[in-house]
Amino acid sequence: MEDIIVCEALNKYYSGVHALKNLSLKIKKDSVVGLIGDNGAGKSTLIKILSGAHQPDSGHIYFEGNKVKFKSTKEAMNLGIETIYQYSALIPEMSIARNIFIGREQTQYNVGNFGLMKTKTMQDDAMKALTDVELHLRSPDTPVNQLSGGERQGVVIARAMYFKSKVLILDEPTNHLSVKETNKVLRFVEGLKSQGVTSIFITHNLSHVYPIADHLCVMARGEKIADMDKKDTTIDHLTDLLVNG
Amino acid sequence: MSKNFSLRSLLVRPEVATFLMFLAIMIGFYIANERFLDARNIRIVMGITPEYIIVAIGIAILMISGEFDLSVGSVFALVPMTIVQMVHQGIPPWFAIFLGLTIGIIVGFVNGFITLRFGIPSFIATLGMLYIARSLTTVATAGFPPPFPHILPNELFVYQFELFRASLYWALLVAVVLGVMLHRSNVGNWIYATGGDQNAASSMGIKTGNVKMFCFILCGFLAGFAGMIQTFRLEAPLPSQGYLLELESIAAAVIGGVSLFGGIGTVFGAVIGAILIRFLESGIIMARIDAEWFRAGLGSLIIIAVVFNTYISRRATRIGQNKAED
């Protein structure tokens, strides 16, 4: 299978700290990649670079075979790389429908970039997007703060699906969730594969990502210390790597 | 069940609670004095209210975007004073109005620029502007309040119809246009998103700085416009005009259900909040209570409104989370 993202020798320094050391990584299309590592391993730096929030100091990124340089998250989003940050993916007080369309509202009577929102279309499409990820909520007008943690992740994933993201980067999507809610999120992510979406699942909890991952990448101290298909490894081996570096 | 839920979700809306509070106050003062609701009193109260409505709308939208403006009271005086003085200098009335309103826009821009560029709280940036703009107003009077130049087209803004003044229709126009903008346009969605969670909004590609700047400018413009209407009504430019208005308009917004933390509120709520304050003032006088009690009443109202809104929003969240865990 072809690679959708290829990173070549990425380096990043933050005021003298070498946060990412010569990182090369290949991500296959339509797979679930588990990116594992303890706090400070360089996972966040890597996703910030892939999502366009930060720029690497050296190295190259190829997306679908083309060399890319993202200057902003918007640029990455336009190509189909959507990042879901742990705490700040949704606006709690706003409705599900409004959240799904933040910054990408469907409008009419446009003057330049401004226009009136097609509320009805947005509500209907929001419900459809939720149903597509098997999330059944009563109303698209429900404020997000009335949803459980797992349901919120579902809304975020539905949003990425709706806008035809090709790559979804999930930053600790199961943090602080109950076992039941975690399983819900894992089901969402597993469902992405069949819909042609590649996901990069960042976590420090191996047991969450192991069941659904196709490929695993372990990081420590800014370096990649392991990079293998699931069939070539075991959970014990990975645990050993994580603990002992 | 579904009907039951929709009633509950309606009651949970803060501006609905404000409206109920408004009705209670109206009925209470009507019982105290029947003349509270006769045409004469409504004409008096609604003659002065539009100016407060316009300022409260600007403040409410800015607060929803997550910022404050304490300089509105001073801008409320500075803009009409400048207009009057420019007309005295021989500048054509409409051009003077245009330049005067531009000053409101510039003040809003400076407030926004200082807040965003230097990353300081808007509370401080606009507190500074409160003093600066008030000082400029006093300087512009040149020691003595100038007479009102009657070549200014004030009838267009404040003409007294049978019951209402023209200013009420201007205020309604502002409310409808900005209500549509806030609640129906994509810009409105960005304003709520920016005030609700700035990090989330910018990670979704919204230029939150631009959104806030727009709200600062809008607020400055509306404060100046409302001040102009007051001067046109009184036919006297006073340097003390709009004194303490900044706190009263924040009060109106907050009573109307606008959150101090941004992301929550409606134009309708701000309008009701502003009307409520003016009728409270009138009701206290009509009920032959010492007028000094107005501030105590206003203070209590603010506290009750915020406590109540906090209570119901916590309840609403809890209902949702209990449901989700079932």
Interface residues (C-beta under 8 A of the other chain):
Chain A: A53 S72 T73 K74 M77 T83 Y85 Y87 S88 A89 L90 I91 P92 E93 M94 R98 F101 I102 G103 R104 E105 T107 N113 F114 G115 L116 M117 T119 T142 P143 N145 Q146 L147 S148 E151
Chain B: V180 R184 S185 N186 V187 G188 N189 W190 Y192 A193 G196 D197 N199 A200 A201 S203 M204 G205 I206 G263 I264 A316 T317 I319 G320 Q321 K323 A324 E325
